[in-house]
Amino acid sequence: MVEPSLFDLVTDYGPSLGLPKYYRVTAMAPALVNQRIHYSRVIRFDGIKLPYWQKVMENLWGISVLERMYDRMIAFDSATTGAASISLQIIHSQL
């Protein structure tokens, strides 16, 4: 439960270049409330990489791997519900 600092970014060359230098623990966290954590003490799991401006909109995080799967599950559920509805309409019209 952390929020990245969007204006204080890492300027050292390396894999963390352009990422937040500090993360602040949110007020809703069970421990370390409002503490600043240096990026060298954080393990990031970014998920799916995003284009730059979309990444900025997502507070420099990526999209969850599960989010794509959830969207597909909702689409499948909608399709099967629609097919079942059409099938019931055909059955009722034949009665």
N, CA, C and O atoms as a MOPAC input file, in Angstrom:
PM7 MOZYME 1SCF
protein

 N      0.84000 1    -1.16900 1     0.00000 1
 C      0.00000 1     0.00000 1     0.00000 1
 C      0.88800 1     1.23600 1     0.00000 1
 O      1.04500 1     1.91300 1     1.01600 1
 N      1.46400 1     1.51000 1    -1.16500 1
 C      2.37500 1     2.64300 1    -1.28900 1
 C      1.97300 1     3.52800 1    -2.45500 1
 O      1.29800 1     3.09600 1    -3.39000 1
 N      2.40400 1     4.77400 1    -2.37300 1
 C      2.20400 1     5.73800 1    -3.45300 1
 C      3.58200 1     6.21500 1    -3.89900 1
 O      4.39500 1     6.60600 1    -3.06100 1
 N      3.85800 1     6.19300 1    -5.19200 1
 C      5.16600 1     6.65500 1    -5.66000 1
 C      5.24800 1     8.17900 1    -5.67800 1
 O      4.24000 1     8.86600 1    -5.84900 1
 N      6.45500 1     8.69300 1    -5.49800 1
 C      6.67400 1    10.13200 1    -5.66400 1
 C      6.87800 1    10.37100 1    -7.15500 1
 O      7.86300 1     9.90000 1    -7.72300 1
 N      5.98500 1    11.08000 1    -7.78500 1
 C      5.99900 1    11.23000 1    -9.23700 1
 C      6.94300 1    12.32200 1    -9.72300 1
 O      7.24900 1    12.38100 1   -10.91300 1
 N      7.40500 1    13.17900 1    -8.83200 1
 C      8.23800 1    14.30200 1    -9.24700 1
 C      9.69900 1    14.14700 1    -8.83800 1
 O     10.55100 1    14.90000 1    -9.30900 1
 N      9.99900 1    13.18900 1    -7.97500 1
 C     11.37000 1    12.92600 1    -7.53700 1
 C     11.76000 1    11.55600 1    -8.08200 1
 O     11.57100 1    10.53600 1    -7.42000 1
 N     12.31600 1    11.54500 1    -9.31900 1
 C     12.60600 1    10.29200 1    -9.99900 1
 C     14.09300 1     9.95600 1    -9.93900 1
 O     14.93100 1    10.83300 1    -9.73200 1
 N     14.40400 1     8.68900 1   -10.12000 1
 C     15.78800 1     8.21700 1   -10.11500 1
 C     16.48900 1     8.73900 1   -11.36600 1
 O     15.98500 1     8.58500 1   -12.47900 1
 N     17.66700 1     9.36400 1   -11.17500 1
 C     18.42900 1     9.89600 1   -12.31500 1
 C     19.71200 1     9.11500 1   -12.56200 1
 O     20.42400 1     9.39000 1   -13.52800 1
 N     20.01900 1     8.13900 1   -11.69800 1
 C     21.21400 1     7.30900 1   -11.88300 1
 C     20.95600 1     6.30800 1   -13.00900 1
 O     19.86500 1     5.74600 1   -13.11100 1
 N     21.96600 1     6.09200 1   -13.85000 1
 C     21.83000 1     5.12300 1   -14.92800 1
 C     21.68000 1     3.72200 1   -14.34300 1
 O     22.38100 1     3.35500 1   -13.40100 1
 N     20.77900 1     2.96000 1   -14.90000 1
 C     20.54900 1     1.59600 1   -14.44400 1
 C     19.10500 1     1.19600 1   -14.67500 1
 O     18.35900 1     1.93400 1   -15.31900 1
 N     18.69600 1     0.05100 1   -14.16600 1
 C     17.34100 1    -0.44600 1   -14.41600 1
 C     16.24400 1     0.39400 1   -13.76700 1
 O     15.08800 1     0.29900 1   -14.17800 1
 N     16.56600 1     1.20400 1   -12.77500 1
 C     15.56000 1     2.02100 1   -12.08700 1
 C     15.46000 1     3.43900 1   -12.62800 1
 O     14.70400 1     4.24600 1   -12.08700 1
 N     16.20500 1     3.76200 1   -13.68200 1
 C     16.18800 1     5.10400 1   -14.25500 1
 C     14.76700 1     5.51100 1   -14.64700 1
 O     14.08700 1     4.79800 1   -15.38500 1
 N     14.33400 1     6.66000 1   -14.14500 1
 C     13.00600 1     7.18000 1   -14.46600 1
 C     11.90100 1     6.69500 1   -13.55000 1
 O     10.76200 1     7.14900 1   -13.66400 1
 N     12.21100 1     5.79300 1   -12.65500 1
 C     11.21700 1     5.31700 1   -11.68600 1
 C     11.25300 1     6.20900 1   -10.43900 1
 O     12.21100 1     6.95800 1   -10.25400 1
 N     10.23700 1     6.14200 1    -9.59200 1
 C     10.22200 1     6.98700 1    -8.38800 1
 C     11.39800 1     6.69600 1    -7.45900 1
 O     11.80000 1     5.54600 1    -7.28500 1
 N     11.93500 1     7.75200 1    -6.87300 1
 C     13.04800 1     7.59900 1    -5.93100 1
 C     12.53200 1     7.17600 1    -4.55700 1
 O     13.21300 1     6.45700 1    -3.82500 1
 N     11.32200 1     7.63000 1    -4.21100 1
 C     10.74200 1     7.29500 1    -2.90500 1
 C      9.29800 1     6.83700 1    -3.07900 1
 O      8.60300 1     7.22500 1    -4.01800 1
 N      8.88100 1     6.00900 1    -2.15100 1
 C      7.49300 1     5.56000 1    -2.06400 1
 C      6.99400 1     5.92000 1    -0.67100 1
 O      7.70900 1     5.75300 1     0.31700 1
 N      5.76100 1     6.41500 1    -0.59900 1
 C      5.17100 1     6.77000 1     0.69400 1
 C      4.10200 1     5.74200 1     1.02600 1
 O      3.23100 1     5.44800 1     0.20700 1
 N      4.17500 1     5.20200 1     2.22600 1
 C      3.17000 1     4.24200 1     2.67900 1
 C      1.87900 1     5.00600 1     2.94200 1
 O      1.89500 1     6.04000 1     3.60900 1
 N      0.77200 1     4.50700 1     2.42800 1
 C     -0.51000 1     5.20500 1     2.55300 1
 C     -1.03000 1     5.18300 1     3.98100 1
 O     -0.58800 1     4.38500 1     4.80800 1
 N     -1.96400 1     6.06400 1     4.25300 1
 C     -2.55400 1     6.16400 1     5.59100 1
 C     -3.41500 1     4.95100 1     5.92000 1
 O     -3.68200 1     4.68400 1     7.09200 1
 N     -3.85100 1     4.21800 1     4.90700 1
 C     -4.69800 1     3.04300 1     5.12600 1
 C     -3.88500 1     1.78400 1     5.42900 1
 O     -4.46100 1     0.74000 1     5.73600 1
 N     -2.56800 1     1.86700 1     5.34800 1
 C     -1.71200 1     0.69200 1     5.56000 1
 C     -1.73200 1     0.28100 1     7.03500 1
 O     -1.88200 1     1.12600 1     7.91800 1
 N     -1.58000 1    -1.01900 1     7.29500 1
 C     -1.60200 1    -1.48100 1     8.68800 1
 C     -0.33600 1    -1.13500 1     9.47300 1
 O     -0.36100 1    -1.13300 1    10.70400 1
 N      0.77700 1    -0.83900 1     8.77900 1
 C      2.03400 1    -0.52100 1     9.48100 1
 C      2.82200 1     0.50700 1     8.67100 1
 O      2.57100 1     0.70200 1     7.48200 1
 N      3.76300 1     1.15200 1     9.32500 1
 C      4.65300 1     2.13900 1     8.69500 1
 C      3.89000 1     3.27900 1     8.01300 1
 O      4.31200 1     3.75300 1     6.95800 1
 N      2.81000 1     3.71000 1     8.58000 1
 C      1.96200 1     4.74100 1     7.98700 1
 C      2.75900 1     6.01900 1     7.74200 1
 O      3.47100 1     6.49600 1     8.62500 1
 N      2.63300 1     6.57000 1     6.53000 1
 C      3.27200 1     7.81400 1     6.09100 1
 C      4.79700 1     7.76800 1     6.10300 1
 O      5.43000 1     8.82400 1     6.09500 1
 N      5.39900 1     6.60500 1     6.12200 1
 C      6.84900 1     6.48600 1     6.04900 1
 C      7.30500 1     6.57000 1     4.60200 1
 O      6.60600 1     6.10300 1     3.70300 1
 N      8.48000 1     7.16700 1     4.36700 1
 C      9.07600 1     7.20900 1     3.02900 1
 C     10.04100 1     6.04200 1     2.89700 1
 O     10.85200 1     5.78900 1     3.78800 1
 N      9.94600 1     5.33700 1     1.78000 1
 C     10.81100 1     4.18600 1     1.54000 1
 C     11.62500 1     4.45300 1     0.27200 1
 O     11.06900 1     4.79200 1    -0.77200 1
 N     12.93000 1     4.29800 1     0.37400 1
 C     13.82300 1     4.51500 1    -0.76600 1
 C     13.64400 1     3.39900 1    -1.79000 1
 O     13.37300 1     2.25300 1    -1.42900 1
 N     13.79600 1     3.73700 1    -3.06800 1
 C     13.55400 1     2.76100 1    -4.14000 1
 C     14.46200 1     1.53500 1    -4.04600 1
 O     14.10200 1     0.46500 1    -4.53600 1
 N     15.63000 1     1.67500 1    -3.42600 1
 C     16.54700 1     0.53500 1    -3.30800 1
 C     16.03700 1    -0.50900 1    -2.32000 1
 O     16.58500 1    -1.60800 1    -2.24100 1
 N     15.00200 1    -0.17600 1    -1.57300 1
 C     14.41400 1    -1.09600 1    -0.59000 1
 C     13.08500 1    -1.67600 1    -1.06400 1
 O     12.36600 1    -2.31000 1    -0.29200 1
 N     12.76500 1    -1.45700 1    -2.33400 1
 C     11.47200 1    -1.87800 1    -2.87600 1
 C     11.68100 1    -2.87900 1    -4.00300 1
 O     12.55400 1    -2.69300 1    -4.85100 1
 N     10.88800 1    -3.92800 1    -4.01100 1
 C     10.85500 1    -4.85400 1    -5.13800 1
 C      9.57600 1    -4.55200 1    -5.90600 1
 O      8.47600 1    -4.72500 1    -5.38200 1
 N      9.72200 1    -4.10000 1    -7.14900 1
 C      8.56800 1    -3.72400 1    -7.97200 1
 C      8.12200 1    -4.88900 1    -8.84100 1
 O      8.94100 1    -5.57200 1    -9.45600 1
 N      6.82100 1    -5.10400 1    -8.88100 1
 C      6.21000 1    -6.03200 1    -9.81900 1
 C      5.28700 1    -5.18400 1   -10.69000 1
 O      4.14400 1    -4.91500 1   -10.32100 1
 N      5.79300 1    -4.76900 1   -11.84300 1
 C      5.06900 1    -3.81800 1   -12.68400 1
 C      3.95100 1    -4.43100 1   -13.50300 1
 O      3.05500 1    -3.70900 1   -13.94000 1
 N      3.96900 1    -5.71600 1   -13.72400 1
 C      2.95100 1    -6.31000 1   -14.58100 1
 C      3.25200 1    -6.02200 1   -16.03700 1
 O      4.40000 1    -6.13000 1   -16.46700 1
 N      2.24100 1    -5.66000 1   -16.79600 1
 C      2.38800 1    -5.40400 1   -18.22200 1
 C      2.82000 1    -3.95900 1   -18.42500 1
 O      2.19100 1    -3.04100 1   -17.89900 1
 N      3.88000 1    -3.75700 1   -19.18000 1
 C      4.38800 1    -2.40500 1   -19.42400 1
 C      3.40000 1    -1.60800 1   -20.27200 1
 O      2.72400 1    -2.14700 1   -21.14800 1
 N      3.33800 1    -0.30900 1   -19.98500 1
 C      2.41300 1     0.59300 1   -20.66300 1
 C      3.17400 1     1.66000 1   -21.43200 1
 O      4.34400 1     1.91500 1   -21.14600 1
 N      2.52000 1     2.29000 1   -22.41100 1
 C      3.11400 1     3.47300 1   -23.03900 1
 C      3.30300 1     4.57700 1   -21.99200 1
 O      2.62100 1     4.59200 1   -20.96700 1
 N      4.22700 1     5.49200 1   -22.25700 1
 C      4.63700 1     6.48700 1   -21.26000 1
 C      3.47800 1     7.24700 1   -20.63400 1
 O      3.36500 1     7.28000 1   -19.40800 1
 N      2.60800 1     7.86100 1   -21.44200 1
 C      1.55400 1     8.70400 1   -20.87300 1
 C      0.51300 1     7.89500 1   -20.10800 1
 O     -0.05100 1     8.37700 1   -19.12600 1
 N      0.26100 1     6.68100 1   -20.54800 1
 C     -0.66400 1     5.82600 1   -19.79300 1
 C     -0.01600 1     5.40000 1   -18.48400 1
 O     -0.69200 1     5.27700 1   -17.46200 1
 N      1.28900 1     5.17600 1   -18.51500 1
 C      2.02600 1     4.84100 1   -17.29800 1
 C      1.95500 1     5.99100 1   -16.29300 1
 O      1.80300 1     5.75800 1   -15.09400 1
 N      2.06500 1     7.22900 1   -16.77600 1
 C      1.95000 1     8.40000 1   -15.90300 1
 C      0.55600 1     8.45000 1   -15.27000 1
 O      0.41100 1     8.76200 1   -14.08800 1
 N     -0.46900 1     8.13700 1   -16.07900 1
 C     -1.85000 1     8.12700 1   -15.55300 1
 C     -2.04200 1     7.06100 1   -14.46700 1
 O     -2.88800 1     7.21000 1   -13.58600 1
 N     -1.25500 1     5.99400 1   -14.53900 1
 C     -1.34700 1     4.90100 1   -13.56600 1
 C     -0.30500 1     5.03100 1   -12.44800 1
 O      0.06500 1     4.03300 1   -11.83000 1
 N      0.16700 1     6.24800 1   -12.18800 1
 C      1.16700 1     6.52600 1   -11.14500 1
 C      2.45500 1     5.72700 1   -11.33800 1
 O      3.05000 1     5.25100 1   -10.37200 1
 N      2.87600 1     5.58700 1   -12.58400 1
 C      4.10600 1     4.90300 1   -12.97800 1
 C      4.07600 1     3.39700 1   -12.72800 1
 O      5.12500 1     2.75400 1   -12.68900 1
 N      2.88700 1     2.83600 1   -12.55900 1
 C      2.74300 1     1.38100 1   -12.43700 1
 C      2.30600 1     0.82800 1   -13.78000 1
 O      1.83800 1     1.57000 1   -14.64300 1
 N      2.45900 1    -0.46900 1   -13.95400 1
 C      1.95300 1    -1.15100 1   -15.14200 1
 C      0.54400 1    -1.66300 1   -14.87800 1
 O     -0.03400 1    -1.41500 1   -13.82000 1
 N      0.00700 1    -2.37200 1   -15.84600 1
 C     -1.32500 1    -2.97200 1   -15.69300 1
 C     -1.15000 1    -4.37600 1   -15.12600 1
 O     -0.21000 1    -5.08400 1   -15.48700 1
 N     -2.04000 1    -4.76800 1   -14.25600 1
 C     -2.00900 1    -6.10000 1   -13.68000 1
 C     -2.19800 1    -7.15400 1   -14.75600 1
 O     -2.97000 1    -6.96900 1   -15.69600 1
 N     -1.49000 1    -8.25300 1   -14.60900 1
 C     -1.62900 1    -9.37600 1   -15.53400 1
 C     -3.04000 1    -9.94900 1   -15.42800 1
 O     -3.58500 1   -10.44600 1   -16.41400 1
 N     -3.62700 1    -9.88200 1   -14.24800 1
 C     -4.97000 1   -10.43200 1   -14.04000 1
 C     -6.05800 1    -9.56900 1   -14.66500 1
 O     -7.14900 1   -10.06500 1   -14.94700 1
 N     -5.77900 1    -8.27800 1   -14.88900 1
 C     -6.79000 1    -7.38300 1   -15.43600 1
 C     -7.20900 1    -7.80100 1   -16.83900 1
 O     -8.39500 1    -7.76900 1   -17.16900 1
 N     -6.25300 1    -8.19000 1   -17.66000 1
 C     -6.59000 1    -8.65900 1   -19.01000 1
 C     -7.44700 1    -9.91800 1   -18.95400 1
 O     -8.41900 1   -10.05200 1   -19.69600 1
 N     -7.07900 1   -10.83400 1   -18.07100 1
 C     -7.84100 1   -12.07100 1   -17.94300 1
 C     -9.26500 1   -11.77100 1   -17.44800 1
 O    -10.22200 1   -12.38200 1   -17.92200 1
 N     -9.40700 1   -10.84400 1   -16.51000 1
 C    -10.72000 1   -10.47500 1   -15.99100 1
 C    -11.59300 1    -9.90300 1   -17.10700 1
 O    -12.77100 1   -10.24700 1   -17.20700 1
 N    -11.02600 1    -9.03300 1   -17.94800 1
 C    -11.78000 1    -8.46400 1   -19.06600 1
 C    -12.27200 1    -9.55400 1   -20.01200 1
 O    -13.40400 1    -9.49600 1   -20.49000 1
 N    -11.42600 1   -10.54800 1   -20.28500 1
 C    -11.82200 1   -11.65800 1   -21.17100 1
 C    -12.91400 1   -12.50500 1   -20.52300 1
 O    -13.82300 1   -12.97600 1   -21.20600 1
 N    -12.82600 1   -12.70000 1   -19.21300 1
 C    -13.85300 1   -13.48300 1   -18.51200 1
 C    -15.20300 1   -12.77400 1   -18.55700 1
 O    -16.23600 1   -13.42000 1   -18.73400 1
 N    -15.20100 1   -11.45900 1   -18.39800 1
 C    -16.44200 1   -10.68600 1   -18.47300 1
 C    -17.01900 1   -10.76600 1   -19.87800 1
 O    -18.23000 1   -10.91800 1   -20.04000 1
 N    -16.16400 1   -10.66500 1   -20.90600 1
 C    -16.62800 1   -10.76800 1   -22.29100 1
 C    -17.21800 1   -12.15000 1   -22.56200 1
 O    -18.25300 1   -12.26000 1   -23.21800 1
 N    -16.57200 1   -13.20200 1   -22.06600 1
 C    -17.08200 1   -14.55500 1   -22.24300 1
 C    -18.42600 1   -14.71800 1   -21.54400 1
 O    -19.35400 1   -15.30500 1   -22.09900 1
 N    -18.52600 1   -14.19500 1   -20.32200 1
 C    -19.77800 1   -14.28600 1   -19.56700 1
 C    -20.89900 1   -13.55000 1   -20.29600 1
 O    -22.02300 1   -14.04800 1   -20.35900 1
 N    -20.61000 1   -12.38800 1   -20.84000 1
 C    -21.62700 1   -11.63900 1   -21.58900 1
 C    -22.06800 1   -12.40400 1   -22.83300 1
 O    -23.25400 1   -12.43200 1   -23.15900 1
 N    -21.11400 1   -13.02400 1   -23.52700 1
 C    -21.44500 1   -13.77900 1   -24.73600 1
 C    -22.29900 1   -14.99900 1   -24.41000 1
 O    -23.27500 1   -15.27500 1   -25.10800 1
 N    -21.94600 1   -15.72200 1   -23.36800 1
 C    -22.73500 1   -16.90900 1   -23.01400 1
 C    -24.11500 1   -16.52700 1   -22.48900 1
 O    -25.08500 1   -17.24300 1   -22.73700 1
 N    -24.21900 1   -15.41900 1   -21.77400 1
 C    -25.52200 1   -14.94800 1   -21.30700 1
 C    -26.40000 1   -14.55700 1   -22.48700 1
 O    -27.59100 1   -14.86900 1   -22.50900 1
 N    -25.81500 1   -13.87400 1   -23.46900 1
 C    -26.56700 1   -13.49000 1   -24.66200 1
 C    -27.02200 1   -14.70000 1   -25.45400 1
 O    -28.15900 1   -14.74200 1   -25.92200 1
 N    -26.14100 1   -15.69600 1   -25.61100 1
 C    -26.49800 1   -16.91600 1   -26.34300 1
 C    -27.59900 1   -17.67900 1   -25.61400 1
 O    -28.51500 1   -18.20300 1   -26.24900 1
 N    -27.51600 1   -17.74400 1   -24.29200 1
 C    -28.55600 1   -18.43100 1   -23.52000 1
 C    -29.88400 1   -17.70000 1   -23.64300 1
 O    -30.93100 1   -18.34000 1   -23.73900 1
 N    -29.86200 1   -16.38500 1   -23.64100 1
 C    -31.09100 1   -15.60200 1   -23.77300 1
 C    -31.74500 1   -15.83500 1   -25.13400 1
 O    -32.96300 1   -15.99500 1   -25.22300 1
 N    -30.93500 1   -15.85200 1   -26.18900 1
 C    -31.48200 1   -16.10400 1   -27.53100 1
 C    -32.05300 1   -17.51100 1   -27.61200 1
 O    -33.11500 1   -17.71600 1   -28.20000 1
 N    -31.36000 1   -18.48100 1   -27.02700 1
 C    -31.84700 1   -19.86400 1   -27.03800 1
 C    -33.18600 1   -19.97300 1   -26.33300 1
 O    -34.08400 1   -20.66300 1   -26.81500 1
 N    -33.33400 1   -19.30600 1   -25.20200 1
 C    -34.60900 1   -19.34400 1   -24.47100 1
 C    -35.72200 1   -18.67700 1   -25.26100 1
 O    -36.86100 1   -19.14300 1   -25.24600 1
 N    -35.39900 1   -17.58700 1   -25.95300 1
 C    -36.42000 1   -16.92100 1   -26.77900 1
 C    -36.87800 1   -17.84100 1   -27.90400 1
 O    -38.06900 1   -17.88000 1   -28.21300 1
 N    -35.96700 1   -18.57800 1   -28.52000 1
 C    -36.33000 1   -19.49600 1   -29.60300 1
 C    -37.18700 1   -20.62700 1   -29.05400 1
 O    -38.17800 1   -21.01000 1   -29.67600 1
 N    -36.82100 1   -21.16000 1   -27.90700 1
 C    -37.58600 1   -22.25600 1   -27.30700 1
 C    -38.99400 1   -21.78300 1   -26.93700 1
 O    -39.96500 1   -22.49500 1   -27.19000 1
 N    -39.11800 1   -20.60800 1   -26.35000 1
 C    -40.44500 1   -20.08700 1   -25.95900 1
 C    -41.28600 1   -19.74600 1   -27.17000 1
 O    -42.50900 1   -19.87100 1   -27.11400 1
 N    -40.67500 1   -19.32000 1   -28.26000 1
 C    -41.45900 1   -18.99000 1   -29.44200 1
 C    -41.99700 1   -20.24300 1   -30.13800 1
 O    -42.99800 1   -20.17300 1   -30.85100 1
 N    -41.33300 1   -21.39400 1   -29.93300 1
 C    -41.78800 1   -22.63300 1   -30.53900 1
 C    -42.85800 1   -23.31200 1   -29.70700 1
 O    -43.54000 1   -24.21100 1   -30.19800 1
 N    -43.01800 1   -22.90600 1   -28.47400 1
 C    -44.06100 1   -23.50700 1   -27.61400 1
 C    -45.34800 1   -22.88800 1   -27.92000 1
 O    -46.36200 1   -23.24000 1   -27.31700 1

